[in-house]
Amino acid sequence: MDGSAKELVLGKNGVCNFCHQAQRALKEIELEKPNLDKWIKKIKEDGKNSKYNILCGLSGGVDSSTALHHAIRLGLRPLCFTMDNGYNDARADENILRIVETLKVPLYRYVLNINRYEEVRAAYLKAGVINVEALYDNLLAGASYQMASEYGIKWILSGGNCASESVMPSEWSFRSSDLVNMKSIYKWATGKKLKKDKDFPLFGTLSFNYYKWIKGIKIFYLLDYL
């Protein structure tokens, strides 16, 4: 850690506040681990009338692959999908195919409007703002909730976990769900309005609240329990 994280505070023995933050999060997770069976039972009950009871996004990386492996081991019925933004590594695509073929789970390829994606990405680079990956994170969230809603799935499986992702200084990032900011950057750079489409599922606060409170869709961080 260095001065690029303005929130950095070094305490006794040179241990920083981010380390303490991570330790607190991991302790909370330890207390929650005994409830895994309860949550798996809840997911199965919520999806008893649907073909699938959980949605799983796959990147071909270790986190989402491991999460899917354990979801199958625990008896869940996942619908998997992958979303290519034009930067996928061939090895990642190969991993995804191996995983779904071995575990015998369905895979849906979510196709983005690549031309518009590149246009918005270029606007972000031109603006020089932090978190140029905000666009992909935003669209991934939009696609996830959109698909869960279409297939009547109440739970989205996440590969996120406290053990490897518990610290992110606010100086290093920016909320990907801030759609007002995203539209403003795009209009500043192109003079055009950024619109939501079937192949460009923009996701903001209103969408999040709709899917969470009206549709009842939740995210499950399985790896935290394992």
The 8 nearest C-alpha neighbors of each residue, nearest first, counted from 0:
[[1, 4, 2, 7, 3, 15, 17, 9],
 [2, 0, 3, 4, 7, 5, 6, 8],
 [1, 3, 4, 5, 0, 7, 6, 8],
 [4, 2, 1, 5, 170, 0, 171, 7],
 [3, 5, 2, 6, 7, 170, 168, 1],
 [4, 6, 7, 3, 2, 170, 168, 1],
 [5, 7, 4, 8, 168, 170, 169, 16],
 [8, 6, 5, 4, 16, 9, 15, 2],
 [9, 7, 15, 16, 10, 6, 17, 14],
 [10, 8, 15, 13, 14, 16, 7, 11],
 [11, 9, 14, 13, 15, 8, 12, 16],
 [10, 12, 13, 14, 9, 15, 8, 16],
 [11, 13, 14, 10, 9, 15, 8, 16],
 [14, 12, 9, 11, 10, 15, 8, 16],
 [15, 13, 10, 12, 9, 11, 18, 16],
 [16, 14, 9, 8, 17, 18, 10, 13],
 [15, 17, 19, 18, 8, 20, 7, 9],
 [18, 16, 20, 19, 15, 21, 166, 7],
 [17, 19, 21, 20, 16, 15, 22, 14],
 [18, 20, 22, 16, 17, 21, 23, 15],
 [21, 19, 17, 23, 18, 22, 16, 24],
 [22, 20, 24, 18, 19, 23, 165, 25],
 [21, 23, 19, 25, 24, 20, 18, 26],
 [24, 22, 26, 20, 21, 25, 19, 27],
 [25, 23, 21, 27, 22, 26, 28, 20],
 [24, 26, 28, 22, 27, 23, 21, 29],
 [27, 25, 29, 23, 28, 24, 22, 30],
 [28, 26, 24, 30, 25, 29, 23, 31],
 [27, 29, 31, 25, 30, 26, 32, 24],
 [30, 28, 26, 32, 31, 27, 25, 224],
 [29, 31, 27, 28, 32, 26, 33, 34],
 [30, 32, 28, 29, 33, 34, 27, 224],
 [31, 33, 224, 34, 29, 30, 35, 28],
 [34, 32, 35, 31, 30, 36, 224, 29],
 [35, 33, 37, 32, 36, 31, 38, 224],
 [36, 34, 38, 37, 33, 32, 39, 224],
 [37, 35, 39, 38, 34, 40, 33, 41],
 [36, 38, 40, 34, 35, 39, 41, 33],
 [37, 39, 41, 35, 40, 36, 42, 34],
 [40, 38, 36, 42, 41, 37, 35, 43],
 [39, 41, 43, 37, 38, 42, 36, 44],
 [40, 42, 38, 44, 39, 43, 45, 37],
 [43, 41, 39, 45, 44, 40, 38, 46],
 [44, 42, 40, 46, 41, 45, 47, 52],
 [43, 45, 41, 47, 46, 42, 40, 48],
 [46, 44, 42, 43, 47, 41, 153, 52],
 [45, 47, 52, 49, 43, 44, 48, 42],
 [46, 48, 44, 49, 45, 43, 52, 50],
 [47, 49, 46, 50, 45, 44, 51, 52],
 [50, 48, 46, 51, 47, 52, 151, 152],
 [49, 51, 52, 48, 76, 46, 47, 150],
 [52, 50, 76, 49, 77, 53, 78, 152],
 [51, 53, 46, 76, 152, 77, 43, 49],
 [52, 54, 77, 154, 155, 51, 152, 76],
 [55, 53, 155, 78, 77, 156, 79, 154],
 [54, 56, 79, 156, 78, 155, 77, 57],
 [55, 57, 80, 79, 81, 54, 58, 63],
 [58, 56, 81, 63, 59, 80, 55, 79],
 [59, 57, 60, 81, 63, 91, 56, 95],
 [58, 60, 91, 95, 94, 57, 92, 64],
 [61, 59, 58, 62, 64, 63, 91, 57],
 [60, 62, 64, 63, 65, 59, 66, 58],
 [63, 61, 158, 65, 64, 60, 66, 159],
 [62, 64, 158, 66, 65, 57, 61, 60],
 [65, 63, 61, 67, 62, 66, 60, 68],
 [64, 66, 68, 62, 67, 63, 61, 69],
 [65, 67, 63, 69, 64, 68, 158, 70],
 [66, 68, 70, 64, 65, 69, 63, 71],
 [69, 67, 65, 71, 66, 70, 64, 72],
 [68, 70, 72, 71, 66, 67, 73, 65],
 [69, 71, 67, 73, 75, 72, 68, 66],
 [70, 72, 74, 69, 73, 75, 68, 67],
 [73, 71, 69, 70, 74, 68, 75, 67],
 [74, 72, 70, 71, 75, 69, 39, 68],
 [73, 75, 71, 72, 70, 76, 39, 69],
 [74, 76, 71, 70, 73, 77, 52, 43],
 [77, 75, 51, 52, 53, 74, 78, 71],
 [78, 76, 53, 54, 51, 79, 75, 52],
 [77, 79, 54, 105, 51, 55, 53, 106],
 [80, 78, 55, 106, 56, 54, 105, 77],
 [79, 81, 107, 56, 106, 108, 57, 55],
 [80, 82, 57, 108, 56, 109, 58, 83],
 [83, 81, 109, 108, 110, 84, 80, 111],
 [82, 84, 85, 87, 81, 110, 86, 111],
 [85, 83, 86, 82, 113, 111, 87, 116],
 [84, 86, 83, 87, 113, 111, 88, 117],
 [87, 85, 84, 88, 83, 89, 82, 91],
 [88, 86, 85, 83, 89, 91, 84, 92],
 [87, 89, 91, 90, 86, 92, 93, 59],
 [90, 88, 92, 91, 93, 87, 94, 86],
 [91, 89, 93, 88, 92, 94, 59, 87],
 [90, 92, 59, 94, 88, 93, 89, 95],
 [93, 91, 95, 89, 94, 90, 59, 96],
 [94, 92, 90, 96, 91, 95, 89, 97],
 [93, 95, 91, 97, 59, 92, 96, 90],
 [94, 96, 59, 92, 98, 93, 97, 99],
 [95, 97, 93, 99, 98, 94, 100, 92],
 [98, 96, 94, 100, 95, 99, 101, 93],
 [99, 97, 95, 101, 96, 100, 102, 94],
 [98, 100, 104, 102, 96, 103, 101, 97],
 [101, 99, 103, 97, 98, 102, 96, 104],
 [102, 100, 98, 103, 99, 97, 104, 96],
 [101, 103, 99, 100, 104, 98, 71, 68],
 [104, 102, 100, 99, 101, 105, 98, 106],
 [103, 105, 99, 102, 106, 100, 78, 77],
 [106, 104, 78, 79, 107, 99, 103, 77],
 [107, 105, 79, 80, 108, 104, 78, 99],
 [106, 108, 80, 79, 109, 81, 105, 78],
 [109, 107, 81, 80, 82, 110, 106, 83],
 [108, 110, 82, 81, 107, 111, 80, 83],
 [111, 109, 108, 82, 198, 83, 112, 84],
 [112, 110, 198, 113, 199, 109, 84, 83],
 [111, 113, 198, 115, 114, 199, 116, 110],
 [112, 114, 116, 115, 111, 117, 84, 85],
 [115, 113, 117, 116, 112, 118, 111, 119],
 [114, 116, 118, 117, 113, 112, 119, 199],
 [115, 117, 113, 119, 114, 118, 120, 112],
 [118, 116, 120, 114, 115, 119, 121, 113],
 [117, 119, 115, 121, 116, 120, 114, 122],
 [120, 118, 122, 116, 121, 117, 185, 115],
 [119, 121, 117, 123, 122, 118, 116, 124],
 [120, 122, 124, 118, 119, 123, 117, 125],
 [123, 121, 119, 125, 120, 188, 124, 185],
 [124, 122, 126, 120, 121, 125, 131, 127],
 [123, 125, 121, 127, 126, 122, 120, 131],
 [124, 126, 122, 123, 127, 121, 188, 128],
 [127, 125, 123, 124, 128, 122, 184, 188],
 [126, 128, 124, 125, 123, 129, 131, 122],
 [129, 127, 126, 123, 130, 131, 124, 125],
 [128, 130, 172, 131, 173, 171, 127, 170],
 [131, 129, 172, 132, 133, 173, 128, 171],
 [130, 132, 133, 129, 123, 124, 134, 128],
 [131, 133, 130, 134, 135, 136, 175, 120],
 [134, 132, 175, 136, 131, 130, 135, 137],
 [133, 135, 137, 132, 136, 138, 175, 131],
 [134, 136, 138, 137, 132, 133, 139, 84],
 [137, 135, 139, 133, 134, 138, 175, 140],
 [136, 138, 134, 175, 140, 135, 139, 202],
 [137, 139, 141, 135, 140, 201, 200, 136],
 [140, 138, 136, 142, 141, 137, 135, 143],
 [139, 141, 143, 137, 138, 142, 136, 144],
 [140, 142, 202, 138, 200, 139, 143, 144],
 [141, 143, 145, 139, 140, 144, 200, 138],
 [144, 142, 140, 146, 145, 141, 139, 147],
 [143, 145, 147, 141, 146, 142, 148, 140],
 [144, 146, 142, 148, 143, 147, 141, 149],
 [147, 145, 149, 148, 143, 144, 142, 150],
 [148, 146, 152, 144, 150, 145, 149, 151],
 [147, 149, 151, 145, 146, 150, 144, 152],
 [150, 148, 146, 147, 151, 145, 152, 144],
 [151, 149, 147, 152, 148, 146, 51, 49],
 [150, 152, 148, 149, 147, 49, 153, 46],
 [151, 153, 147, 150, 52, 154, 53, 148],
 [152, 154, 216, 217, 215, 151, 147, 45],
 [155, 153, 53, 217, 218, 216, 152, 54],
 [156, 154, 218, 54, 53, 219, 55, 217],
 [155, 157, 55, 219, 54, 218, 53, 220],
 [158, 156, 220, 159, 219, 155, 218, 221],
 [157, 159, 63, 62, 66, 160, 220, 222],
 [160, 158, 157, 220, 164, 62, 161, 222],
 [159, 161, 223, 162, 164, 222, 163, 158],
 [160, 162, 165, 164, 163, 25, 223, 24],
 [161, 163, 160, 164, 165, 25, 223, 21],
 [162, 164, 161, 160, 165, 159, 166, 21],
 [165, 163, 161, 166, 160, 162, 159, 167],
 [164, 166, 161, 21, 163, 162, 167, 160],
 [167, 165, 164, 17, 21, 168, 20, 18],
 [166, 168, 169, 165, 171, 172, 164, 170],
 [169, 167, 170, 171, 4, 166, 172, 6],
 [168, 170, 171, 172, 167, 173, 4, 6],
 [171, 169, 168, 172, 4, 5, 3, 6],
 [172, 170, 169, 168, 129, 167, 4, 173],
 [171, 173, 130, 169, 170, 129, 174, 168],
 [172, 174, 130, 175, 129, 169, 171, 133],
 [175, 173, 176, 177, 172, 133, 130, 137],
 [174, 176, 133, 137, 177, 136, 173, 134],
 [175, 177, 203, 174, 178, 137, 202, 204],
 [178, 176, 175, 179, 180, 174, 203, 181],
 [177, 179, 181, 203, 180, 176, 182, 202],
 [180, 178, 182, 181, 177, 183, 203, 184],
 [181, 179, 183, 178, 177, 182, 184, 185],
 [180, 182, 178, 184, 183, 179, 185, 177],
 [183, 181, 185, 179, 184, 180, 193, 178],
 [182, 184, 180, 186, 181, 185, 187, 179],
 [185, 183, 187, 181, 182, 186, 188, 180],
 [184, 186, 182, 188, 183, 187, 122, 189],
 [185, 187, 190, 191, 183, 189, 188, 184],
 [188, 186, 184, 185, 190, 189, 183, 122],
 [187, 189, 185, 122, 186, 190, 184, 125],
 [190, 188, 186, 191, 187, 185, 122, 192],
 [189, 191, 186, 187, 188, 192, 185, 183],
 [192, 190, 186, 189, 193, 185, 187, 188],
 [191, 193, 186, 194, 182, 190, 185, 189],
 [192, 194, 182, 191, 185, 195, 186, 181],
 [195, 193, 192, 196, 201, 199, 182, 200],
 [194, 196, 201, 200, 199, 193, 197, 198],
 [197, 195, 199, 198, 200, 194, 201, 112],
 [196, 198, 199, 200, 195, 111, 142, 112],
 [199, 197, 111, 196, 112, 200, 110, 109],
 [198, 200, 196, 197, 195, 111, 201, 112],
 [201, 199, 141, 138, 195, 196, 142, 197],
 [202, 200, 195, 138, 141, 199, 137, 203],
 [203, 201, 141, 137, 206, 176, 200, 138],
 [202, 204, 176, 178, 206, 205, 177, 207],
 [203, 205, 207, 206, 208, 176, 202, 177],
 [204, 206, 208, 207, 203, 209, 202, 210],
 [207, 205, 209, 203, 204, 208, 202, 210],
 [208, 206, 204, 210, 205, 209, 211, 203],
 [207, 209, 211, 205, 206, 210, 212, 204],
 [210, 208, 206, 213, 207, 211, 212, 205],
 [209, 211, 214, 207, 208, 213, 216, 212],
 [212, 210, 215, 216, 208, 209, 214, 207],
 [211, 213, 215, 209, 208, 214, 210, 216],
 [212, 214, 209, 215, 210, 211, 208, 216],
 [213, 215, 210, 216, 211, 212, 209, 148],
 [216, 214, 211, 212, 213, 210, 153, 217],
 [217, 215, 153, 211, 154, 214, 210, 218],
 [216, 218, 154, 155, 153, 211, 215, 219],
 [219, 217, 155, 154, 156, 157, 220, 216],
 [218, 220, 156, 221, 157, 155, 154, 217],
 [221, 219, 157, 222, 223, 159, 156, 160],
 [220, 222, 223, 224, 219, 66, 157, 225],
 [223, 221, 225, 224, 220, 160, 66, 158],
 [222, 224, 160, 221, 225, 220, 161, 28],
 [225, 223, 32, 222, 221, 35, 28, 31],
 [224, 222, 223, 221, 32, 35, 69, 66]]
